[in-house]
Amino acid sequence: MDNFVADSRTNGLKRPMDQHDGRGLFSMTSSEPGTRGILLMIRLFVAIDFPEEVRKLLSGMCCGIPGAKWIPEEQFHLTLRFIGEVDGGLFRDIMDTLADVRSASMSIRLRGLGYFPPRKQPRVLWVGIEPASEVSLLRDRIESKLVRLGLEPERRKFSPHVTLARLDDPPLPKLTRYLAGNALFASDTFEVNEFSLYSSVLTPKGAIHQIEAAYPLEKKD
């Protein structure tokens, strides 16, 4: 792939030419004394990134529910497939496999709010995606490639959404008013021209997400 270069810091694994920021998310082995050669695992997911104006729009909605753990602006994305922890060899195979995904670019918008799980104690506040069909098609093609590579199939039904907040026993009257006040929410339509493979490092202050590789979608005729 033309947009990748070999990096000696990753034991020969490929990395995006302009993505490494020195935080060490690419390291495959530990450099701590007494731990050299111990294989580290990488936590991965596949997602669609958003334009800055869309992230700012979502960030402006992050208020009004006591106790909600709002998602930071820089972490808003549309998850297509959570992969989980893999070793360096599988990481490289996944990067190469995703380059074979063929799907068209699309125009989507954010529309509507809700929460998971329905009819139970709310745990996740989400924003919907419209239309869902093209996003689901891209997701299905990614899923097919990953399963063919040997990953376990995703058993949960795919429901395209953006997580806005995680909830812990929210006051239901406040949540109800929040949903009613944003019932007509809709963003402008925006173009999706690529999807990305992300790594995620869990820290006491929250997850750090980094794009490991970006894959262009085919232009529509």
C-alpha positions in Angstrom: 0.0 0.0 0.0 1.5 3.3 -1.1 0.5 5.2 2.0 2.5 2.9 4.4 6.2 2.7 5.2 8.2 0.2 7.1 9.3 1.3 10.6 12.2 -0.2 12.5 10.5 0.8 15.8 7.7 -1.8 15.0 9.9 -4.7 14.1 9.1 -4.2 10.4 5.4 -3.7 10.8 3.8 -1.2 8.5 2.5 2.1 9.8 0.8 5.2 8.2 3.5 7.6 7.1 2.0 10.6 9.0 0.3 9.0 11.9 2.9 8.1 14.5 3.1 10.6 17.3 5.7 9.1 19.5 3.4 7.7 22.1 4.6 4.2 21.5 1.3 2.6 20.4 3.2 0.7 17.7 5.7 -1.0 20.1 5.4 -4.8 19.8 7.8 -5.7 22.6 8.5 -4.2 26.0 11.7 -2.3 26.6 11.5 -2.4 30.4 14.4 -4.0 32.2 13.8 -7.7 32.6 10.9 -7.8 30.2 12.6 -7.6 26.8 11.0 -9.8 24.2 7.6 -10.1 26.0 4.9 -9.7 23.4 2.4 -6.9 23.9 -1.2 -6.9 22.7 -2.8 -4.2 20.7 -6.5 -3.3 21.2 -8.1 -2.5 17.9 -11.4 -1.3 16.3 -12.5 -0.2 12.9 -14.4 3.1 12.6 -15.4 6.1 10.6 -14.0 9.4 11.7 -16.0 12.6 11.6 -15.2 16.1 10.3 -14.3 18.7 12.9 -17.6 20.5 12.6 -19.5 17.3 13.3 -17.5 16.6 16.4 -18.0 20.1 17.7 -21.8 19.8 17.1 -21.8 16.6 19.2 -19.6 18.2 21.9 -22.2 21.0 22.2 -24.8 18.4 23.2 -22.7 17.0 26.1 -24.5 18.5 29.0 -27.8 18.3 30.9 -27.7 14.8 32.4 -26.3 14.6 35.9 -23.7 11.9 36.3 -23.3 11.2 32.6 -19.8 10.4 31.4 -19.6 12.4 28.2 -17.4 11.3 25.4 -14.5 13.7 24.7 -14.8 15.6 21.4 -11.7 14.1 19.9 -13.0 10.6 20.5 -16.3 10.8 18.6 -16.4 8.2 15.8 -18.8 5.6 14.3 -17.6 2.1 15.2 -17.9 -0.4 12.4 -16.2 -3.4 14.1 -14.6 -3.8 17.6 -11.8 -6.3 17.2 -10.2 -6.4 20.7 -6.7 -7.3 21.6 -4.4 -8.9 19.0 -0.7 -9.7 18.8 1.7 -8.0 16.3 1.4 -10.7 13.6 -2.4 -10.5 13.5 -2.2 -6.7 13.7 -0.2 -6.7 10.5 -2.6 -9.2 8.8 -5.6 -7.1 9.8 -4.0 -4.0 8.3 -3.4 -5.8 5.0 -6.8 -7.5 4.9 -8.7 -4.2 5.4 -6.9 -2.8 2.4 -8.8 -5.3 0.3 -12.2 -4.0 1.3 -14.0 -2.4 -1.6 -17.0 -0.2 -0.9 -18.3 3.2 -2.1 -18.0 6.5 -0.5 -21.3 7.8 1.0 -23.2 10.8 2.3 -24.6 10.5 5.8 -25.9 12.6 8.6 -26.5 12.3 12.3 -30.2 12.2 13.3 -32.1 11.3 16.4 -31.1 10.2 19.9 -31.8 7.2 22.1 -30.3 5.0 24.7 -29.2 1.4 25.1 -30.5 -1.0 26.3 -34.1 -0.1 25.4 -36.8 -0.8 28.0 -34.1 -1.3 30.7 -31.8 0.8 32.8 -30.2 3.3 30.4 -26.4 2.7 30.0 -25.4 4.3 26.8 -26.8 7.6 25.2 -26.4 7.5 21.4 -27.0 9.6 18.3 -28.3 7.8 15.2 -27.0 7.7 11.6 -29.0 8.3 8.5 -29.2 6.5 6.1 -28.0 3.3 7.8 -28.0 1.1 4.8 -24.7 2.2 3.2 -22.9 2.2 6.5 -24.2 -1.3 7.2 -23.0 -2.5 3.7 -19.5 -1.2 4.5 -19.6 -2.9 7.9 -20.7 -6.2 6.3 -17.8 -6.1 3.9 -15.3 -5.4 6.6 -16.9 -8.2 8.8 -16.6 -10.7 5.9 -12.9 -9.9 5.4 -12.1 -10.2 9.1 -14.0 -13.5 9.5 -12.2 -14.9 6.5 -9.0 -13.9 8.1 -9.9 -16.0 11.1 -11.6 -13.6 13.6 -14.7 -14.7 15.4 -17.9 -13.4 13.8 -19.6 -10.5 15.6 -22.7 -11.9 17.2 -24.4 -8.7 18.1 -26.7 -7.0 15.6 -25.1 -4.0 14.0 -26.9 -0.7 14.8 -25.0 2.3 13.4 -24.7 5.0 16.1 -22.3 7.4 17.8 -21.9 7.0 21.6 -22.5 10.4 23.2 -22.3 9.4 26.9 -22.1 6.5 29.2 -24.8 6.5 31.9 -24.8 5.3 35.5 -28.2 5.3 37.0 -29.2 8.7 35.5 -32.2 10.6 36.9 -35.0 9.5 34.5 -36.9 12.8 34.5 -33.7 14.6 33.5 -32.9 12.0 30.8 -36.5 12.2 29.5 -36.3 16.0 29.3 -33.0 15.8 27.5 -34.3 13.4 24.9 -37.5 15.4 24.4 -35.4 18.6 24.0 -33.2 17.1 21.3 -35.9 15.0 19.6 -35.5 17.0 16.3 -31.7 16.9 16.3 -30.1 16.4 12.9 -26.8 17.4 11.5 -26.0 18.6 8.0 -25.1 15.8 5.5 -21.4 15.1 5.2 -19.2 12.9 3.0 -17.5 9.7 4.2 -14.5 8.9 1.9 -12.5 6.5 4.1 -12.6 4.3 7.1 -9.8 3.7 9.6 -8.2 1.1 11.8 -7.7 2.5 15.4 -5.7 1.3 18.3 -6.9 2.0 21.8 -4.9 2.2 25.0 -6.8 2.2 28.3 -5.4 4.6 30.9 -6.7 5.7 34.3 -7.8 9.0 32.6 -9.6 7.2 29.9 -8.9 5.6 26.5 -6.3 7.0 24.1 -7.3 6.3 20.5 -5.0 6.6 17.5 -5.5 5.9 13.8 -3.1 3.2 12.7 -4.2 3.1 9.1 -6.8 4.8 6.8 -8.5 3.1 3.9 -10.0 5.1 1.1 -13.5 4.3 -0.2 -14.2 4.2 -3.9 -15.6 7.4 -5.5 -19.2 7.1 -6.8 -19.7 7.6 -10.5 
